[in-house]
Amino acid sequence: MKRKRIGIVHPRMTGFGGSELRPCWIAESLKKDFNITFITMGDVDLDKLNAYSGSEISREQVDILSIPIPAVFKNRFDALRAYQLSRLCRKIAGQFDVMISTYNLMDFGRRGIQFIADLSFNDNVRRELDSSDHGLRKWFYRSSALRRMYLGLGRRMNGGNPDAWKMNVTIANSVWTQKVFHERYHIKSQVIYPPVPGKFPEVDWKRREDGFVYIGRISPEKRIEELVHILDRVRNKGMNIHFHIYGKLGNNYYARKIQQLCEKKRDWIFLEGVVMGDQKIRALSQHKYGISGRRAEPFGISVAEMIKAGCITWVPDAGGQVEIVNTTELTYNDVEEAVHKIELILGSSALQLKLRKHLIIQSKRFSVEKFMQEVYALVRKFFRATS
């Protein structure tokens, strides 16, 4: 039988963040039985993507259709940059048996599959759920006539039918995202948790450092200054802990603010930069604790990585990351509650043992194997429904 053709659409595959994991592992799950094409903007380095994601995709197994990014849109104006990709997808959709958007809503001009990665496609929802912008970013993203004109221009450049995405099969990355999406659009979706790669070694608890780790973007919505404040309060209660921050430090207002804050506390806070692969595995596995600060996080790949590494990890009490830890002992609403819960657990070896056992069970929900099985079943079901 002729192999069906699948187009996997992702805006850019150069960032090496949580969103790039999804197209890599979708391709990995489908490459044996289908002809796969990555459709994207900018360069695609499969070797780097494989090294980052743990996938094993070769040029013999996938085709790549990439269009250049105009220099003016290279690192800004996301709402305008996407129009070329949107128009291309509608133009070539008929060449594929199904198109899969791995980053949010898309109009293919026909029924396809779309994975919701976050809620940034709705400016009002994004602002309502997370108002953590600082500096020029806060000015740019605020509700204003200029902002509405900018987004309206992006929609006009994209063309197509603004409601056509509603015919797609929609996949949410958490029950929380599914709920918010349904409340706003009254459209049902299926939950498939993102793939979380990495095989972490079992490191004896006594051999781990009494330290916390954070891994992810150094950006305002991650509230890293709040994490520093929480752990500073814990130290003031007599807990001899330290804090490693893993993430790319950009040359922007927020990054400079965090750098200055950490410099004042350099005896116990360490800005480590980006870690990947084996270096990341070692960094997480040698510490006892993890922490995250973003509220309304749709899922939280880094949170899942920390619990897979064996870290007892605290998260804010809203968003998809609550489903990852799945216990109120590890969620907090404010600084005061976070300090109280951390102090309680750091002071009890019995509570630590209980939570470690709980998180081992939780971590098994977020394997790449489970993601691949669910994606394969999703695509097969889609073809049965459209045949």
C-alpha positions as CSV (number, residue, x, y, z in Angstrom):
1,M,0.0,0.0,0.0
2,K,1.1,3.6,-0.7
3,R,2.5,5.1,2.5
4,K,0.4,8.1,3.7
5,R,2.1,11.5,3.8
6,I,2.2,13.5,7.0
7,G,3.2,17.2,7.3
8,I,4.5,18.2,10.7
9,V,4.3,22.0,11.1
10,H,6.4,23.9,13.6
11,P,7.1,27.7,13.5
12,R,10.9,27.3,14.2
13,M,13.0,24.3,15.1
14,T,16.1,26.2,16.4
15,G,15.2,27.2,19.9
16,F,15.8,23.9,21.7
17,G,13.1,24.5,24.3
18,G,10.2,22.3,25.4
19,S,8.2,23.0,22.2
20,E,10.8,21.4,19.9
21,L,10.5,18.1,21.7
22,R,7.0,17.6,20.3
23,P,7.7,17.6,16.5
24,C,10.8,15.4,17.1
25,W,9.0,12.7,19.0
26,I,5.9,12.9,16.7
27,A,8.2,12.2,13.8
28,E,9.9,9.4,15.8
29,S,6.6,7.7,16.5
30,L,5.4,7.9,12.9
31,K,8.6,7.5,10.8
32,K,8.4,3.8,10.3
33,D,4.9,3.7,8.8
34,F,4.5,7.1,7.2
35,N,6.3,9.6,5.0
36,I,7.2,12.5,7.2
37,T,7.9,16.1,6.2
38,F,8.9,18.9,8.6
39,I,7.4,22.2,7.5
40,T,9.0,25.2,9.3
41,M,10.8,28.5,9.0
42,G,14.6,28.9,9.3
43,D,17.3,26.3,9.3
44,V,16.8,22.8,10.7
45,D,19.8,21.0,12.1
46,L,18.7,17.4,12.7
47,D,21.9,16.5,14.5
48,K,21.4,19.2,17.1
49,L,17.7,18.4,17.4
50,N,18.5,14.8,18.0
51,A,21.1,15.6,20.6
52,Y,18.7,17.9,22.4
53,S,15.6,15.8,22.3
54,G,17.0,12.2,22.4
55,S,15.3,11.3,19.1
56,E,17.0,9.5,16.2
57,I,15.7,11.1,13.1
58,S,17.8,10.9,9.9
59,R,17.5,12.8,6.6
60,E,16.6,9.5,5.0
61,Q,13.5,9.3,7.3
62,V,12.1,12.8,6.9
63,D,11.9,15.5,4.3
64,I,12.4,19.1,5.3
65,L,10.5,22.0,3.8
66,S,11.9,25.2,5.3
67,I,11.3,28.8,4.2
68,P,13.7,31.6,5.1
69,I,12.8,34.1,7.9
70,P,13.0,37.7,6.7
71,A,15.7,39.6,8.7
72,V,13.2,42.1,10.1
73,F,11.2,39.2,11.7
74,K,14.2,37.1,12.9
75,N,13.8,37.7,16.7
76,R,10.6,39.8,16.9
77,F,7.1,40.4,15.6
78,D,5.9,36.8,16.0
79,A,2.4,37.7,14.9
80,L,3.7,39.0,11.6
81,R,6.4,36.4,11.0
82,A,3.9,33.5,10.9
83,Y,2.0,34.6,7.8
84,Q,4.4,33.0,5.3
85,L,4.1,29.6,7.0
86,S,0.4,29.8,7.3
87,R,-0.1,30.6,3.7
88,L,2.3,27.9,2.6
89,C,0.5,25.3,4.7
90,R,-2.8,26.1,3.1
91,K,-1.2,26.0,-0.3
92,I,0.4,22.5,0.1
93,A,-2.1,20.8,2.5
94,G,-3.6,18.9,-0.4
95,Q,-0.2,17.1,-1.0
96,F,-0.5,15.5,2.5
97,D,-2.9,13.0,4.0
98,V,-2.8,15.0,7.2
99,M,-1.2,18.1,8.5
100,I,-0.2,18.3,12.1
101,S,0.5,21.6,13.9
102,T,2.8,21.0,16.8
103,Y,2.5,24.6,18.1
104,N,-1.0,25.9,18.6
105,L,-3.9,26.6,16.2
106,M,-3.6,26.6,12.5
107,D,-5.8,26.9,9.4
108,F,-4.8,24.2,6.9
109,G,-7.8,24.9,4.7
110,R,-8.9,21.3,5.5
111,R,-9.3,19.2,8.6
112,G,-6.0,18.4,10.4
113,I,-4.5,17.9,13.9
114,Q,-3.3,20.7,16.2
115,F,-1.4,20.5,19.5
116,I,-2.0,23.3,22.0
117,A,1.4,24.2,23.5
118,D,0.4,27.4,25.3
119,L,-2.4,30.0,25.2
120,S,-0.3,32.8,23.6
121,F,-2.6,32.8,20.5
122,N,-5.3,34.6,22.5
123,D,-3.8,37.9,23.7
124,N,-6.6,38.5,26.3
125,V,-6.2,35.0,27.8
126,R,-2.5,35.4,27.9
127,R,-2.7,38.7,29.7
128,E,-5.4,37.5,32.1
129,L,-3.5,34.4,33.2
130,D,0.0,35.8,33.3
131,S,0.6,39.5,33.8
132,S,4.3,39.2,34.7
133,D,5.8,41.3,31.8
134,H,8.5,43.9,32.7
135,G,10.0,46.9,31.0
136,L,9.5,47.4,27.3
137,R,7.9,44.0,27.1
138,K,5.2,45.1,29.5
139,W,4.6,48.3,27.3
140,F,4.5,46.3,24.1
141,Y,2.1,43.6,25.4
142,R,-0.3,45.8,27.2
143,S,-3.9,46.2,25.8
144,S,-3.8,49.2,23.6
145,A,-4.9,50.5,20.2
146,L,-1.4,49.9,18.8
147,R,-1.4,46.3,20.1
148,R,-4.8,45.7,18.5
149,M,-3.6,47.2,15.2
150,Y,-0.4,45.0,15.3
151,L,-2.4,41.8,15.9
152,G,-5.0,42.7,13.3
153,L,-2.3,43.2,10.7
154,G,-0.9,39.8,11.5
155,R,-4.4,38.2,11.0
156,R,-4.8,40.0,7.7
157,M,-1.3,38.9,6.5
158,N,-2.1,35.3,7.5
159,G,-5.3,35.4,5.4
160,G,-7.6,32.3,5.3
161,N,-10.6,31.7,7.5
162,P,-10.1,32.9,11.1
163,D,-12.4,30.1,12.4
164,A,-11.1,27.3,10.1
165,W,-8.9,25.9,12.9
166,K,-12.1,24.8,14.7
167,M,-12.5,21.9,12.3
168,N,-9.2,20.3,13.5
169,V,-8.7,17.6,16.0
170,T,-7.3,19.5,19.0
171,I,-4.8,18.0,21.5
172,A,-4.2,19.8,24.9
173,N,-0.9,19.3,26.8
174,S,-2.6,19.1,30.2
175,V,-6.1,18.8,31.8
176,W,-5.7,22.4,32.9
177,T,-5.1,23.6,29.3
178,Q,-8.0,21.5,28.2
179,K,-10.3,23.1,30.7
180,V,-9.2,26.7,29.9
181,F,-9.5,26.0,26.2
182,H,-13.0,24.7,26.6
183,E,-14.1,27.6,28.8
184,R,-12.9,30.1,26.1
185,Y,-13.9,28.3,22.9
186,H,-16.4,25.6,23.9
187,I,-14.4,23.1,21.9
188,K,-13.5,19.6,23.2
189,S,-9.9,18.4,23.1
190,Q,-8.0,15.3,24.0
191,V,-5.1,15.4,26.5
192,I,-1.7,14.0,25.5
193,Y,1.0,14.9,27.9
194,P,4.2,16.1,26.2
195,P,7.2,13.8,25.8
196,V,9.8,14.2,28.6
197,P,13.1,12.6,27.4
198,G,16.1,11.6,29.5
199,K,17.0,8.5,31.4
200,F,18.1,9.7,34.9
201,P,20.3,7.5,37.1
202,E,19.2,6.4,40.5
203,V,21.3,8.4,42.9
204,D,21.2,7.6,46.6
205,W,19.4,10.4,48.5
206,K,22.2,10.7,51.0
207,R,24.7,11.3,48.2
208,R,22.7,14.2,46.7
209,E,23.4,17.8,47.6
210,D,21.1,19.8,49.9
211,G,20.4,22.2,47.0
212,F,17.5,23.4,44.8
213,V,17.6,23.6,41.0
214,Y,15.6,25.6,38.5
215,I,15.8,24.9,34.8
216,G,14.2,26.9,32.0
217,R,14.0,30.3,30.4
218,I,15.3,33.4,32.3
219,S,12.2,35.5,31.6
220,P,9.6,37.5,33.6
221,E,6.8,34.9,33.6
222,K,9.2,32.4,35.4
223,R,9.3,34.7,38.4
224,I,12.9,33.8,39.3
225,E,13.2,36.7,41.7
226,E,10.3,35.2,43.7
227,L,12.1,31.9,43.8
228,V,15.2,33.6,45.2
229,H,13.0,35.3,47.8
230,I,11.4,32.0,48.9
231,L,14.7,30.2,49.3
232,D,16.3,33.2,51.0
233,R,13.5,33.0,53.6
234,V,14.1,29.2,53.9
235,R,17.8,29.8,54.6
236,N,17.0,32.4,57.2
237,K,15.1,29.7,59.1
238,G,18.4,27.8,59.4
239,M,18.2,25.5,56.4
240,N,21.7,25.3,54.7
241,I,20.6,25.1,51.1
242,H,21.9,26.5,47.9
243,F,20.3,27.3,44.5
244,H,21.5,26.5,40.9
245,I,19.7,28.4,38.1
246,Y,20.1,26.7,34.7
247,G,19.0,28.7,31.6
248,K,20.2,31.1,28.9
249,L,21.0,34.6,30.2
250,G,20.0,37.0,27.5
251,N,21.1,40.6,27.2
252,N,17.8,42.2,28.3
253,Y,16.4,44.1,31.3
254,Y,15.1,41.0,33.1
255,A,18.2,38.9,32.6
256,R,20.4,41.8,34.0
257,K,18.0,42.2,36.9
258,I,18.4,38.5,37.8
259,Q,22.1,38.6,37.3
260,Q,22.4,41.5,39.7
261,L,20.2,39.9,42.3
262,C,22.2,36.6,42.2
263,E,25.5,38.5,42.3
264,K,24.5,39.9,45.7
265,K,23.9,36.3,47.0
266,R,26.7,34.5,45.1
267,D,27.7,32.5,48.2
268,W,24.7,30.3,47.7
269,I,23.1,31.1,44.3
270,F,24.8,30.0,41.1
271,L,23.9,31.1,37.6
272,E,24.9,28.1,35.5
273,G,23.8,29.0,31.9
274,V,22.3,26.4,29.5
275,V,22.7,22.7,30.2
276,M,21.8,19.9,27.8
277,G,22.1,16.1,27.4
278,D,24.3,14.3,29.9
279,Q,25.3,17.6,31.6
280,K,21.7,18.3,32.4
281,I,21.1,14.8,33.7
282,R,24.1,15.1,36.1
283,A,23.1,18.5,37.2
284,L,19.6,17.5,38.2
285,S,20.4,14.1,39.6
286,Q,22.9,15.3,42.1
287,H,20.4,17.6,43.9
288,K,17.6,16.8,46.2
289,Y,15.1,19.6,45.4
290,G,13.6,21.5,42.5
291,I,11.4,24.6,42.3
292,S,9.3,26.4,39.6
293,G,7.8,29.9,39.8
294,R,5.6,30.3,36.7
295,R,1.9,30.5,37.4
296,A,-0.6,29.3,34.7
297,E,2.1,27.1,33.2
298,P,0.3,25.0,30.5
299,F,2.4,22.0,31.4
300,G,6.0,22.5,32.5
301,I,8.6,20.2,30.8
302,S,11.3,21.3,33.2
303,V,9.1,20.3,36.2
304,A,8.6,16.9,34.8
305,E,12.4,16.6,34.1
306,M,13.1,17.5,37.8
307,I,10.8,14.9,39.2
308,K,12.2,12.3,36.7
309,A,15.6,13.1,38.1
310,G,14.4,12.4,41.6
311,C,14.1,15.9,42.8
312,I,11.3,16.8,45.3
313,T,9.9,19.8,43.4
314,W,7.6,22.6,44.4
315,V,5.3,24.5,41.9
316,P,2.7,27.2,42.0
317,D,-0.9,25.9,42.6
318,A,-2.3,26.8,39.2
319,G,-1.5,25.4,35.8
320,G,-0.6,22.0,34.3
321,Q,2.4,21.6,36.5
322,V,0.0,20.8,39.4
323,E,-0.8,17.6,37.5
324,I,2.9,16.7,37.3
325,V,3.5,16.8,41.1
326,N,-0.1,15.8,41.9
327,T,-0.1,16.6,45.6
328,T,-0.9,19.7,47.6
329,E,2.3,19.2,49.7
330,L,4.3,20.4,46.7
331,T,2.1,23.3,45.5
332,Y,2.1,26.9,46.9
333,N,-0.1,30.0,46.4
334,D,2.4,32.6,47.7
335,V,5.8,33.1,49.2
336,E,4.6,32.5,52.8
337,E,3.0,29.1,51.9
338,A,6.0,28.0,49.9
339,V,8.4,28.8,52.7
340,H,6.2,26.9,55.2
341,K,5.9,23.8,53.1
342,I,9.5,23.7,52.1
343,E,10.6,24.1,55.8
344,L,8.2,21.3,56.8
345,I,9.5,18.8,54.3
346,L,13.2,19.6,54.6
347,G,12.8,19.0,58.3
348,S,11.2,15.5,57.9
349,S,13.0,12.5,56.4
350,A,9.7,10.5,56.6
351,L,7.9,13.1,54.5
352,Q,10.8,13.2,52.0
353,L,10.7,9.4,51.6
354,K,6.9,9.5,51.1
355,L,7.1,12.2,48.5
356,R,10.0,10.6,46.6
357,K,8.0,7.4,46.3
358,H,5.0,9.4,45.1
359,L,7.0,11.3,42.5
360,I,8.6,8.1,41.1
361,I,5.1,6.9,40.2
362,Q,4.2,10.3,38.8
363,S,7.2,10.5,36.6
364,K,6.2,7.4,34.7
365,R,3.2,9.3,33.2
366,F,5.5,11.5,31.2
367,S,7.7,9.1,29.2
368,V,8.5,9.5,25.5
369,E,7.3,5.9,25.0
370,K,3.8,6.8,26.3
371,F,3.7,9.9,24.1
372,M,4.7,8.0,21.0
373,Q,2.0,5.3,21.6
374,E,-0.7,8.0,22.1
375,V,0.4,9.9,19.0
376,Y,0.4,6.8,16.8
377,A,-3.1,5.9,18.0
378,L,-4.3,9.5,17.4
379,V,-3.1,9.4,13.8
380,R,-4.6,6.0,13.1
381,K,-7.9,7.1,14.6
382,F,-7.8,10.3,12.4
383,F,-7.3,8.2,9.2
384,R,-10.1,5.8,10.2
385,A,-12.5,8.7,10.7
386,T,-11.6,10.4,7.4
387,S,-11.5,7.3,5.2
